[in-house]
Amino acid sequence: MTDTSARRGQEFETNLDKSDRAVAAFEGHDKNLIDRLQHVLHANPTMVPFIVLGISIVAFGFIAGANFFSAFNLSLIMQQVSIIGILAAAQSLIILTAGIDLSVGAIMVLMSVVAGNLAVGLGVPAPLAIGIGMVGGAAAGALNGLFVTRFKLPPFIVTLGTWNIFFALTLWLSGAQSIRSQDIDAAAPLLKFFGQSFRVGGAQFTYGSILMVLIFAVLWFMLNRTAWGRHVYAIGDDKEAAELSGIRTNRTLLSVYALAGLVCGLAAWASIGRVGSVSPQSFQEANLQSITAVVIGGISLFGGRGSILGPLVGALIVGVFNSGLRLAGVDVLWQVFAIGWLTIVAVAIDQWIRKLSS
């Protein structure tokens, strides 16, 4: 009896050991799959928004019907997101350095008012008025950068303050009055250039849509093919380590904020064409919408990670959601509701990837 019990005990322990090894192997296999997925997503941060964009297009094609896939509707989506896309490009530069800019929309509207008043109100030649608006945008961005670099103030607080300053200046310069489309056509039609459209087959594109794509292409080259771009990523990843490696972080940061302001100046010109007039009350939610496009596009809010092409995809995702829900007959309120949840999910995915990589 004793020998039989001993043999049974040994067999039980052997079977238990095999079960433990099987469970461990299964868990290890799952862990490897998760690790591989995390590695792919960490190395290719724009993969998630591209996947979401593809799924969204297919899903809304079934929900909203064949009209969604028409060339006209797809090109209309690009027109609708062009201004937010340009602002998202400016916002991306700041967020890549682990900062944030709450004033991009205010800079854009202010510079549109400056260019409009100069060209229509004072008779300044339109090219010069547009140039002054773009230089003014760069100066406004540089002012943000100066507070962040020279006085070591948090970007969130600085740009929250300058948002109020730029908004007040906009109302003061404009007298809270819009410049009508007819007045622009009579005095400076060049201001509305980016609102003009052209057809390619059944699609209709505006020059503002082309400008958005060109801005992203130029910024992609600057961030991925120049030393300046590598410095931007290094600062966002670890500013102290970047300083120790010899990078002049303050100078780079100042250039980033100035460049973001210049992009906002371009957005100001494009926004006049998009709206057809100069309105000091336009694009009130542009700041939050630009951040939404950046987050959905896979750029980490902690800085140092993400592709500049991601926010372009993020802006298109927002446009696809709005267009698909509108064609499906969904109320505007629930469109905003859906975009809010999409933003939360995007941040959660970013946190999950960073946690696994740590």
Beta strands, then each sheet from edge to edge (+ up, - down):
strand 1: 197-200
strand 2: 203-206
sheet 1: 1+ 2-
end
